[in-house]
Amino acid sequence: MGSKHTNELTYDAQQCSPGSSSQAFSVVNVLCFLVFWLCIINAWAVVLSACFQARALTAQTAETDAIRFLVGTQSLKFDNQIHIIDFDDENNMINKSVLLHDAGEIWHISGSPADKAVLTTCYSKTSESRVLTCAAVWRMPPEWESGNHESPDDSSNNPQTLELLCHLDNTAHGSVACVLWEPMGDGKRLISLAENHVLLWDLQESSTKAKISSTATLEGKGQLKFTTGKWSPHHNSTQLATANDTAIRGWDLRSMSQIYCIENAHGQLVRDLDFNPNKQYYLASCGDDCKVKFWDVRHINEPVKCLEEHSHWVWSVRYNHSHDQLLLTGSSDSRVILSNMVSISSEPFGHLVDDDDLSDNEESQQEDKYTSLSVSLTFCLSFIATSDFIYKCNEMHLFFSVEFSTGHFITFQ
């Protein structure tokens, strides 16, 4: 196999639990124990050398038989790479394999929800003396599609190359901030956010051709530019949330028109968004004002809740896909914080609970508290997967991305 390490680690969840019997609190307490343990022995941590900086990270959601993440590198001197990180929870082993991405520095990466071999990247390239961020759809080599590939020992030194399926040609619309797959779709629809344009794409002919089916333009004073967006998994995937400057906007993809706008959602730039997977109207946001805010998009005058646990820009926010009371945030204050937001959580996955269905008495009985853990690691380029999430920092210890998947606590570099 590729670079790997076997780590024997056992722990008792009851020993690190302060008397709580709930599953959510046991998860958090186990994480607290493991993070504390890691900080003490981080010199012993698994190191899978990656000679590049990176800030593009995604969980491979279409892979149901393995715990896998994709990481895109950034280098001006060398060909960039996609690092495929697999965690074998039965043998407590991690493996890293490498695919070559010679198109340019990777600023955003996203995996198809339907085909585990297909992914998109947003990458920078120089065109007519200016730098553009472009987007493309790629396929992994055929031997990767089965999920049972054996990576050669020198896979990092002799990586295979991704197959280019098609470009998401954005010449007329400017640089692409991100590409979003339809959450519950068949892997045939994409959205790209380019400058102040929302572009809805249809993939055709086995994803080898991309055609724009509809567009929307953000209009207003100044040079408006989208910074990020999130395709809602609710409402039959007909809604999109975007961020530009300090504002958050909602879009109806059927008419490509705005349906809400939260002006001054944050005091400074909005960095990331994520929809609650279980509560269809709830949206989390984070930004350069060091805050994480929770919104009910039906009532946008003020946030439902606001967290101020970070001391610098908050770059990324993610809900746990199964336990939506668990929220992960990453910041350039060198910390990752996992919060247990009981008061605004829902029923287990698959059961939408609308606030309209709750009586005032039921709402008041929900405890308004949360438990947080924070991590500040001393080693440079780090990717950490821990009981359903992975995060990373660059050599300045700035945490740019966090992602949820499934797994146990592993570290690699």
BAMARSE-907154 format. One record per residue (C-alpha): x, y, z. Coordinates in steps of 0.02 Angstrom, whole numbers. Layout:
<pts>
+--------+--------+--------+
:      u :      v :      w :
+--------+--------+--------+
:      X :      Y :      Z :
...
+--------+--------+--------+
</pts>
This chain:
<pts>
+--------+--------+--------+
:      u :      v :      w :
+--------+--------+--------+
:      0 :      0 :      0 :
:     51 :    183 :     -4 :
:    121 :    274 :    146 :
:     41 :    196 :    299 :
:     49 :    178 :    485 :
:    -35 :     63 :    609 :
:    -80 :    136 :    777 :
:   -147 :     34 :    924 :
:   -259 :    146 :   1026 :
:   -397 :    101 :   1148 :
:   -502 :    213 :   1257 :
:   -652 :    205 :   1372 :
:   -786 :    331 :   1325 :
:   -863 :    319 :   1500 :
:   -701 :    370 :   1583 :
:   -695 :    534 :   1488 :
:   -880 :    571 :   1505 :
:   -937 :    690 :   1645 :
:  -1087 :    582 :   1684 :
:  -1184 :    613 :   1524 :
:  -1263 :    463 :   1442 :
:  -1315 :    548 :   1281 :
:  -1232 :    493 :   1121 :
:  -1190 :    673 :   1072 :
:  -1098 :    707 :   1234 :
:  -1004 :    542 :   1228 :
:   -943 :    585 :   1053 :
:   -884 :    756 :   1111 :
:   -799 :    688 :   1265 :
:   -710 :    552 :   1170 :
:   -648 :    686 :   1051 :
:   -589 :    794 :   1197 :
:   -492 :    647 :   1266 :
:   -413 :    604 :   1100 :
:   -367 :    783 :   1058 :
:   -287 :    807 :   1229 :
:   -192 :    645 :   1206 :
:   -134 :    699 :   1034 :
:    -70 :    866 :   1095 :
:     38 :    778 :   1224 :
:    116 :    655 :   1101 :
:    106 :    750 :    937 :
:    288 :    710 :    903 :
:    233 :    528 :    889 :
:     95 :    571 :    766 :
:     85 :    487 :    599 :
:    176 :    589 :    468 :
:    137 :    564 :    286 :
:    248 :    691 :    203 :
:    168 :    817 :     88 :
:    290 :    944 :     19 :
:    154 :   1068 :    -26 :
:     40 :   1190 :     57 :
:   -145 :   1155 :     38 :
:   -313 :   1231 :     78 :
:   -432 :   1133 :    -34 :
:   -515 :    987 :     54 :
:   -670 :    880 :     30 :
:   -746 :    718 :     91 :
:   -781 :    590 :    -45 :
:   -966 :    571 :     -8 :
:  -1001 :    450 :   -151 :
:   -881 :    324 :    -74 :
:   -989 :    220 :     43 :
:   -868 :     78 :     77 :
:   -720 :    179 :    137 :
:   -677 :    334 :    238 :
:   -594 :    446 :    111 :
:   -544 :    627 :     90 :
:   -472 :    722 :    -58 :
:   -343 :    859 :    -33 :
:   -283 :    979 :   -168 :
:   -110 :   1057 :   -158 :
:    -43 :   1230 :   -198 :
:    130 :   1251 :   -272 :
:    204 :   1377 :   -392 :
:    364 :   1277 :   -420 :
:    301 :   1099 :   -443 :
:    157 :   1007 :   -523 :
:     12 :   1006 :   -403 :
:    -70 :    848 :   -338 :
:   -230 :    771 :   -271 :
:   -192 :    674 :   -112 :
:   -316 :    533 :    -79 :
:   -323 :    495 :    107 :
:   -401 :    330 :    160 :
:   -431 :    275 :    339 :
:   -451 :     91 :    379 :
:   -548 :     93 :    542 :
:   -538 :    -96 :    564 :
:   -348 :    -99 :    565 :
:   -327 :     80 :    628 :
:   -222 :    121 :    475 :
:   -210 :    269 :    359 :
:   -151 :    268 :    179 :
:   -105 :    410 :     63 :
:   -102 :    399 :   -126 :
:    -66 :    535 :   -251 :
:   -137 :    587 :   -420 :
:    -57 :    722 :   -527 :
:   -151 :    884 :   -557 :
:    -39 :    982 :   -675 :
:   -168 :   1115 :   -720 :
:   -118 :   1232 :   -579 :
:   -138 :   1277 :   -395 :
:   -297 :   1204 :   -322 :
:   -407 :   1327 :   -229 :
:   -565 :   1223 :   -215 :
:   -605 :   1038 :   -234 :
:   -769 :    944 :   -232 :
:   -817 :    763 :   -262 :
:   -967 :    703 :   -360 :
:  -1109 :    642 :   -246 :
:  -1149 :    501 :   -369 :
:   -983 :    444 :   -444 :
:   -836 :    422 :   -326 :
:   -711 :    432 :   -470 :
:   -768 :    605 :   -528 :
:   -718 :    769 :   -449 :
:   -703 :    954 :   -489 :
:   -563 :   1076 :   -451 :
:   -547 :   1263 :   -460 :
:   -368 :   1306 :   -505 :
:   -269 :   1460 :   -551 :
:   -182 :   1487 :   -716 :
:   -102 :   1635 :   -806 :
:   -192 :   1700 :   -960 :
:   -141 :   1858 :  -1055 :
:    -31 :   1919 :   -911 :
:   -168 :   1898 :   -781 :
:   -212 :   1758 :   -663 :
:   -380 :   1672 :   -685 :
:   -460 :   1541 :   -576 :
:   -535 :   1409 :   -690 :
:   -638 :   1253 :   -657 :
:   -638 :   1079 :   -731 :
:   -715 :    906 :   -708 :
:   -593 :    761 :   -687 :
:   -597 :    572 :   -674 :
:   -480 :    463 :   -574 :
:   -389 :    322 :   -665 :
:   -496 :    166 :   -698 :
:   -407 :     61 :   -566 :
:   -466 :    184 :   -433 :
:   -649 :    163 :   -472 :
:   -663 :     -8 :   -393 :
:   -601 :     57 :   -227 :
:   -488 :    -95 :   -210 :
:   -331 :    -24 :   -290 :
:   -160 :    -63 :   -219 :
:    -54 :     92 :   -215 :
:    130 :     68 :   -255 :
:    256 :    113 :   -122 :
:    324 :    254 :   -228 :
:    153 :    325 :   -274 :
:    203 :    496 :   -209 :
:    357 :    499 :   -320 :
:    271 :    429 :   -475 :
:     90 :    486 :   -466 :
:    -36 :    444 :   -599 :
:   -126 :    583 :   -691 :
:   -309 :    632 :   -679 :
:   -412 :    618 :   -838 :
:   -486 :    783 :   -893 :
:   -670 :    761 :   -934 :
:   -717 :    940 :   -975 :
:   -684 :   1121 :   -933 :
:   -818 :   1230 :   -853 :
:   -775 :   1369 :   -974 :
:   -788 :   1533 :   -881 :
:   -696 :   1648 :  -1002 :
:   -843 :   1767 :  -1017 :
:   -883 :   1768 :   -831 :
:   -714 :   1786 :   -742 :
:   -629 :   1687 :   -605 :
:   -722 :   1544 :   -520 :
:   -736 :   1548 :   -331 :
:   -808 :   1373 :   -309 :
:   -903 :   1231 :   -393 :
:  -1052 :   1149 :   -306 :
:  -1130 :    981 :   -349 :
:  -1316 :    953 :   -333 :
:  -1324 :    874 :   -158 :
:  -1452 :    737 :   -190 :
:  -1430 :    724 :   -378 :
:  -1360 :    599 :   -502 :
:  -1199 :    695 :   -530 :
:  -1263 :    782 :   -686 :
:  -1291 :    958 :   -619 :
:  -1164 :   1083 :   -556 :
:  -1160 :   1264 :   -503 :
:  -1009 :   1375 :   -523 :
:   -992 :   1546 :   -442 :
:   -887 :   1659 :   -554 :
:   -862 :   1840 :   -502 :
:  -1043 :   1901 :   -486 :
:  -1122 :   1762 :   -590 :
:  -1215 :   1603 :   -540 :
:  -1196 :   1473 :   -678 :
:  -1300 :   1313 :   -678 :
:  -1219 :   1176 :   -782 :
:  -1283 :   1014 :   -855 :
:  -1154 :    877 :   -881 :
:  -1183 :    774 :  -1038 :
:  -1104 :    628 :  -1129 :
:  -1032 :    543 :   -974 :
:   -977 :    711 :   -903 :
:   -865 :    748 :  -1052 :
:   -969 :    899 :  -1102 :
:  -1038 :   1039 :   -994 :
:  -1177 :   1155 :  -1050 :
:  -1243 :   1308 :   -960 :
:  -1429 :   1286 :   -931 :
:  -1466 :   1448 :   -838 :
:  -1379 :   1596 :   -758 :
:  -1407 :   1735 :   -633 :
:  -1309 :   1894 :   -604 :
:  -1282 :   1986 :   -440 :
:  -1314 :   2169 :   -475 :
:  -1275 :   2322 :   -371 :
:  -1150 :   2460 :   -340 :
:   -964 :   2424 :   -345 :
:   -873 :   2268 :   -402 :
:   -979 :   2131 :   -326 :
:   -900 :   1960 :   -312 :
:   -958 :   1796 :   -236 :
:   -842 :   1724 :   -104 :
:   -930 :   1559 :    -71 :
:  -1095 :   1467 :    -87 :
:  -1191 :   1314 :    -30 :
:  -1323 :   1213 :   -124 :
:  -1464 :   1170 :     -5 :
:  -1502 :    984 :     13 :
:  -1683 :   1028 :     53 :
:  -1830 :   1089 :    -53 :
:  -1789 :    964 :   -191 :
:  -1620 :   1049 :   -215 :
:  -1700 :   1206 :   -287 :
:  -1616 :   1332 :   -171 :
:  -1441 :   1404 :   -160 :
:  -1359 :   1517 :    -31 :
:  -1215 :   1631 :    -81 :
:  -1103 :   1754 :      9 :
:  -1029 :   1914 :    -57 :
:   -937 :   2037 :     53 :
:  -1041 :   2044 :    215 :
:  -1206 :   1987 :    138 :
:  -1290 :   1817 :    121 :
:  -1416 :   1789 :    -17 :
:  -1538 :   1650 :    -58 :
:  -1582 :   1600 :   -236 :
:  -1723 :   1500 :   -314 :
:  -1638 :   1396 :   -449 :
:  -1800 :   1369 :   -544 :
:  -1817 :   1554 :   -583 :
:  -1636 :   1604 :   -544 :
:  -1701 :   1745 :   -436 :
:  -1662 :   1803 :   -259 :
:  -1779 :   1746 :   -123 :
:  -1695 :   1826 :     29 :
:  -1549 :   1938 :     70 :
:  -1465 :   1956 :    239 :
:  -1374 :   2123 :    227 :
:  -1228 :   2143 :    347 :
:  -1243 :   1963 :    404 :
:  -1067 :   1983 :    472 :
:   -967 :   2136 :    517 :
:   -832 :   2086 :    392 :
:   -813 :   1966 :    246 :
:   -920 :   1807 :    250 :
:   -803 :   1658 :    224 :
:   -913 :   1502 :    225 :
:  -1090 :   1435 :    235 :
:  -1170 :   1268 :    275 :
:  -1350 :   1210 :    285 :
:  -1412 :   1108 :    432 :
:  -1438 :    934 :    356 :
:  -1596 :    905 :    458 :
:  -1677 :   1075 :    482 :
:  -1722 :   1140 :    312 :
:  -1724 :   1326 :    351 :
:  -1567 :   1334 :    458 :
:  -1404 :   1401 :    390 :
:  -1235 :   1426 :    475 :
:  -1111 :   1560 :    423 :
:   -940 :   1620 :    476 :
:   -828 :   1765 :    433 :
:   -686 :   1884 :    466 :
:   -775 :   1960 :    616 :
:   -724 :   1801 :    711 :
:   -906 :   1750 :    731 :
:  -1010 :   1598 :    685 :
:  -1194 :   1636 :    661 :
:  -1349 :   1529 :    640 :
:  -1494 :   1590 :    534 :
:  -1674 :   1543 :    506 :
:  -1693 :   1604 :    327 :
:  -1879 :   1636 :    355 :
:  -1837 :   1767 :    487 :
:  -1678 :   1856 :    434 :
:  -1685 :   2012 :    543 :
:  -1568 :   1934 :    670 :
:  -1475 :   1769 :    692 :
:  -1547 :   1628 :    795 :
:  -1381 :   1612 :    885 :
:  -1206 :   1684 :    877 :
:  -1042 :   1607 :    935 :
:   -886 :   1709 :    972 :
:   -763 :   1573 :   1019 :
:   -629 :   1615 :    890 :
:   -506 :   1759 :    902 :
:   -467 :   1777 :    716 :
:   -551 :   1750 :    547 :
:   -662 :   1596 :    539 :
:   -630 :   1515 :    371 :
:   -740 :   1362 :    374 :
:   -898 :   1293 :    456 :
:   -972 :   1118 :    438 :
:  -1118 :   1024 :    513 :
:  -1101 :    841 :    558 :
:  -1208 :    747 :    431 :
:  -1294 :    636 :    560 :
:  -1287 :    733 :    723 :
:  -1330 :    912 :    677 :
:  -1298 :    976 :    853 :
:  -1113 :    950 :    815 :
:  -1034 :   1094 :    718 :
:   -853 :   1111 :    669 :
:   -764 :   1275 :    635 :
:   -586 :   1312 :    579 :
:   -498 :   1479 :    601 :
:   -333 :   1567 :    571 :
:   -318 :   1584 :    760 :
:   -241 :   1408 :    745 :
:   -392 :   1324 :    823 :
:   -526 :   1202 :    769 :
:   -681 :   1205 :    879 :
:   -814 :   1071 :    889 :
:   -973 :   1142 :    966 :
:  -1122 :   1045 :   1032 :
:  -1269 :   1158 :    987 :
:  -1411 :   1066 :   1075 :
:  -1533 :   1212 :   1078 :
:  -1545 :   1227 :    889 :
:  -1526 :   1045 :    839 :
:  -1659 :    929 :    768 :
:  -1721 :    752 :    775 :
:  -1604 :    616 :    709 :
:  -1560 :    619 :    524 :
:  -1708 :    600 :    408 :
:  -1835 :    680 :    524 :
:  -1858 :    864 :    487 :
:  -1924 :    961 :    636 :
:  -1997 :   1129 :    594 :
:  -2003 :   1260 :    731 :
:  -2186 :   1289 :    686 :
:  -2221 :   1113 :    750 :
:  -2149 :   1150 :    923 :
:  -2250 :   1229 :   1061 :
:  -2177 :   1371 :   1164 :
:  -2161 :   1252 :   1311 :
:  -2064 :   1125 :   1208 :
:  -1947 :   1260 :   1144 :
:  -1911 :   1322 :   1319 :
:  -1866 :   1148 :   1378 :
:  -1720 :   1136 :   1256 :
:  -1558 :   1170 :   1347 :
:  -1466 :   1321 :   1278 :
:  -1288 :   1260 :   1301 :
:  -1146 :   1190 :   1201 :
:   -982 :   1102 :   1229 :
:   -827 :   1152 :   1132 :
:   -656 :   1081 :   1106 :
:   -511 :   1174 :   1030 :
:   -346 :   1115 :    958 :
:   -185 :   1208 :    925 :
:    -56 :   1095 :    845 :
:    130 :   1129 :    834 :
:    174 :   1041 :    673 :
:    161 :   1122 :    502 :
:     53 :   1049 :    363 :
:    -76 :    942 :    451 :
:   -231 :    848 :    399 :
:   -329 :    775 :    542 :
:   -479 :    659 :    533 :
:   -566 :    637 :    697 :
:   -729 :    546 :    735 :
:   -817 :    608 :    581 :
:   -716 :    760 :    535 :
:   -554 :    813 :    456 :
:   -464 :    978 :    464 :
:   -300 :   1049 :    407 :
:   -183 :   1196 :    429 :
:    -41 :   1266 :    327 :
:    134 :   1305 :    386 :
:     71 :   1460 :    478 :
:    -52 :   1350 :    576 :
:   -202 :   1431 :    493 :
:   -353 :   1316 :    480 :
:   -433 :   1350 :    312 :
:   -546 :   1197 :    289 :
:   -644 :   1074 :    392 :
:   -745 :    926 :    330 :
:   -857 :    793 :    404 :
:   -852 :    611 :    351 :
:   -832 :    455 :    457 :
:   -682 :    386 :    549 :
:   -572 :    390 :    703 :
:   -433 :    505 :    757 :
:   -286 :    503 :    639 :
:   -154 :    630 :    592 :
:    -49 :    642 :    438 :
:     66 :    767 :    358 :
+--------+--------+--------+
</pts>
